[in-house]
Amino acid sequence: MKKTTKKTGKQRTGASAPKKATRKAAAEPKPKRVSALDAAAEVLKDEGKPMRAKDLIEAMAARGLWSSPNGKTPEATLYAAMMREARDKGTASRFRKVERGQFAFNG
């Protein structure tokens, strides 16, 4: 049984012709971006002392590891992410809360 399409009213047959597969040119892979948490862990490991989230953001930007993509409060976002990792991973976390607002590398 042949069916008609609603838009054109033309009849169509059962199988349509297969579409040609197109390939994109192989592009060079983009370098993987370092996340804020990875950059913070690296800075804390190198410094060897506890730091506040605001100081970590400044140190990460100065070293060229990570910069905020126009966020208004990157230090609050980093602080929350470090707290979440410390809570969820426990002793396996890269971060250890030392004092109020200060984190050290847990390694």
Buried (B, 14 or more C-beta within 10 A) or exposed (E): EEEEEEEEEEEEEEEEEEEEEEEEEEEEEEEEEBEBBBBBBBBBEEBEEBBBBBBBBBBBBEEEBBBBEEEEEBBEBBBEBBBEBBEEEEEEBBBBBEEEEBBBBBE
